[in-house]
Amino acid sequence: MRNNQPVTQREFEFPDDATLMSTTDAESYVTYANAAFIQVSGFSPEEIEGQPHNVVRHPDMPKEAFADMWATLKGGEPWTALVKNRRKNGDHYWVRSNTVPVMRNGQPQGYMSVRTKASRDEIAAAEALYKEFREGRAGNRHFHKGLIVRKGLAGFTSLFQTMSVRWRLNVSLLALAPVVVGAGWACGLQSGPLAAFAAVTVGAATAAGLWLDAQIVRPLMQLRDQALRVATGESRTGEQMNRVDEIGMTLRTINQLGLMFRWLVDDVSEQVHNVQRASNEIAQGNNDLSARTEQAASSVQQTAASMAEMTATVSSNAETAVQAN
């Protein structure tokens, strides 16, 4: 991992409302950085563009964080976490980094990162945590899509951070089934009726699981997929859902955001094209004006030469006339 030096351990404060944005190609070389990123990083545009993005990496960042970032991005998903970056002079600044792959035809063509200022509480917690990672004292904690989760026997404490909605619903139904059967047994059901009651309960739980999967899980997966397409710039059309409940209206909102993003990109591209065309027209006009100016200057020179020749002729004629007299 790149080790940028020196470091001063002086924190650089930047405005709370600043948004630091940059893009890279598929090899993580910087292709664009906005003015806020340039100003906060301390590099000039010429020093940052075309360079590997890890030029701002601070050596205090644990390597596990970036390994997790790349694993997440390579999977086509966004990554969010607190990051300590290094300025050109060795100072540092903390940001909440939100990075997404820019996808085309299912393949990452580059990456875009948008950073905002982290809070003091977040920074204090991250400083202590990242130090433990650097010193090998993280124990059973590791990064997972930007989150800190536990593994091994302690992994159950992070279960609800990573468990899918499908499993949450299924586990809830499975846990409910023995409770219902136990209630039947407590009410005095004999073994035969109790077995039938248990079978009906399990069947009902299975049917409920299938219904919830169709009504909640799969629509949520559709929401997630469409949101990812919008975030990664791959969406050109909106997904449709024949419902207007919370899930249906959320999908409509995501579609609207995608359309607004598409309109913004297209409009900015058109404005840039218009500016380029106007610049080319001005440049062509300047070239035409220069050519006409040179032509006029040449004509003036020719006229001056003709006048000089005419003056010489008149002078010669005058001298001849004087001599004749």
N, C-alpha and C positions, 0 to 999 in steps of 0.2 A: 504494500500500500504506500502511496506517495507520502513522503514526510516533508512538508513545507516548513522551512525555517527562515529566519528566526521567529520566535513568538515572544510577546511582551507580557501576556496575561492582563493587558489593559482592555476593558470592554469599551466598544464604540457604541454610543447611543445614537439611534436614528428615530425619526418621527413615528409616532404610533400608527398613523394612517398610511405609512409608506407601503407600497407593494413592489417587491423586487421580482422581476420576471426575466427568465432567460430560456433559450431553446438550444438544443444541440442536434447534431446528426446522429445516425445510428451508432457511430463509434464514439459518441459522447464528446465531440469537439464542438465548441461554442459557435453557433451560427448567428445568434442575436442576443443582445442584453439591453434592457431598457435603461433609461437615464438614472432611475433610482438604484438599480443594481450596480451600475458603474460608479455612482457617487459613494455608495456605502462600501463597496469592495476596495475602493482606493486605486483601482487600476484604470488606465485610459482605455477607450474603445479599441485602440490598436493593440493594446497589450492583452486584452481579454478575448477578442473575437478570433476564432481559428485555433485557440488553445484548448487543451484538454480541460474539461470542466473541473477536474480535481485541483486546478490551480488555486482554488479558494478553500481547499480542504484543510481543516485544522488538525494537527496531530493528536489533540485530545479526544477526537471522535473515535469510538471503538470500531474496529474493523467489522465486527458482527453487524453493526447498523447498516453499513453499506452492502454487505453480503445479502442481508435481508431485503434491502432496497432493490438490488438487481434481480433477485429471485422473484420479487413481486412484480416488477416492471416487465420482466421477460415473460411472465404469465399473463400479460395484457391487463393488469390491474393497477389502480393508483396506489401510491405509497405516501403516507403522511407521518411525520415525526419531527421532534425537535432536533435541530442541527446547529452545531457551533462552527462557524466559518472563520477563516483567517483573512484579514485585510493585507494589502500589499506591504504595509509597514510592520506587520507582525501583531497588530491589535486583533481583536476578535469581535464578533457580533453574533447574537443568537436569533434564530428565526424558526418559525414553524414552516417546514418545507412541505409543499404539496406538489408531488411529481407524478406525471402521467406519461405513458407512451403515446406517441402520435402514430396511429395505425393507418395503414393503407392495404386493402385486400387481406386483412388479417395478419399483416406483418408490421413490426415497428419500423417506421422510417426515421424516427428521431424521438426526442423527449422534450417535454416542456415542464418547467418548474416555476411555481408561483409561491413566493414566500411572504409571510407577514410577521410582525413583531411578536415575540413570545412574552408571556407575562413573567413577573419576577418570581412568583411561586413555581411556575413551570421550569424556569431556568435553574432555580435552586435544587429542585428535585432531579432534574436531568444532570446537573453537575455531579451530584453525589452518586447517582446511578452509573453514569458513564465512567466515573473514576473506579468504581467497583469492577466494571467490565475490563478496564485497562489493566487493573492489578490482579485479575484472575479471581476475584471474590464474588462473582455474580451468582455462583452456585447453580441452582436449577432454573435460573431465569434465562430467557432468550428472546430475541426479537421475532415477531410474527406479523408481517404486513404493517410494520411500524409500531405495533403494540408490544408491551412487555408481558409475556406469559410464562407460566411455569411448566416444566416437563417432569417426567418421571412420576413417582408416587404422589408428588404434590400437584400434579397436573390437574387434578379435579378442582382445585381452587380457581383455575382459569377456564373451567369448562364452559361457563356461560359467556365468556369472551369470544369463543370460537365455534360453539355449537350452532349448527344450521337451524333455521326455523323448522324445517321438516322434522328433524330429530327432536326439537323442543316439543312439538305437537305430539309426535308418536310416543315419546317418553311419558308425557302427561297422561295420554290415554291408557298406556300400559300400566302406569301407576294407579290409575283410577279403577281399572278392572278388578284387581284383588280386593280393593276396598269395598266395592259393591258386592262382590261375592261373599266377603266376610260379613257384611251387613245382613245378607240373606241367611248365612249360617247362624248369626246371632239371633235372628228372628225365629229360629227353630226349624228351618227347612231340613228335611231328611236327606240322606245321601243321594237318592235318585232325583228328586226335584232339585236338589242343590247342584248336581252335575248338569242338569238341563239348564238351570238358571245361569251357571257359569258359562256354558256353551253359548247361550244367547247373549250374555254380556260380552264375551270375546268377539262374537260375530258383530255385535253392534259397535264395539270399539274399532274393529277393523273397517267396517263401513264408514264410520265417522272419520277415521284416518284418511281413507280414500277421498271422501267428500272434501275434507279440509285441504288435502293436497291439491285437489282440482280448483278449489275456490280461493285459496290463500297462497300456498307454496308456489305453484307454477306461475300465477300472476305476479308474485313478488320476484321470481326469477326473470320474468319478462321485463319488469321494471328495472331490475339490476342490469340486465343486458343492454337495454336501451340507454340507461344512464351512462354506462361504460362507453357505448358508441358515441354519445354526445361528448363526453369528457375527453375521449381520445381523438375526436375530430373525424370519425369514420361515418357518422350518421348523415345521410342525405335525405332520408324520408322518415316520417314518424310512424311508430308502431301504433296500431289501433286496438282498442279493447271495447267490447260491447257492454260496458257497464259504467255507471256514473257514481259509484260509491267512493270511499276514500282511495282505494287502489286505482280505480279508473280515472279519477280526477288528478291523482298524482302523476299517472302516465301522461295525461294531457299536459300537465305543467312541464314535465320533462321534455315532451315533444316541442312545446312552445319555446322553451329555453334553447333547444337545438336549432329551431327555425330562426330565432333571434340571433344566435351565434353565427349561423350560416349567412343571414342577411348582413350582419356586421362585417364579416370577412369579405363577402362579395362587394359590399358598398365601399369598404376601405380599398379593396383591390381596384375597383373602378376609379376611385378618386386618385389613387396612385398612378393608374394608367393615364388619366386625364392630365395630371401634373407632368408626367413624363412626355406626353404628346405636346403639351404647351411648351415645355422646355425645349423640345426638339424644334418646334416651330420658331421659337425665339432664336435658337441657335442658327437655324437656317436663315431667318431674317437678318441676323447679324452678319452671316456670311455673304448674303446678297448685298447688304448695305456696304460691307467692306469691298466687295467686288465693284459695286457702282462707284464708291469713293475713289478706288484706284483708277477706274476708267475715267472719272471726272478729272482726277489729278493728271492723268496722262494727256487728256484733252487740253487742260490748262497749259501743260508743258509744251504741247504742240503749238497752241495758240501763241504762247510767249515766244517760241522759236520763230514762228511765222512773223510776228510783230518785229522781232529783232532783225530778221532778214529784211523785212519791209523798211525798217528804219535805216538799215545799212544801204539799201537801194536808194532811198530818198536822199540820204546824205551824199551818196556817190553822184546822183543826178545833180544835186545842188552844186557840188564841187565842179562838175563838168560844165554847168551853166556859168559859173563864175569865171572859169578859165576861158570859156568862149567869149565872154564879154571883155 
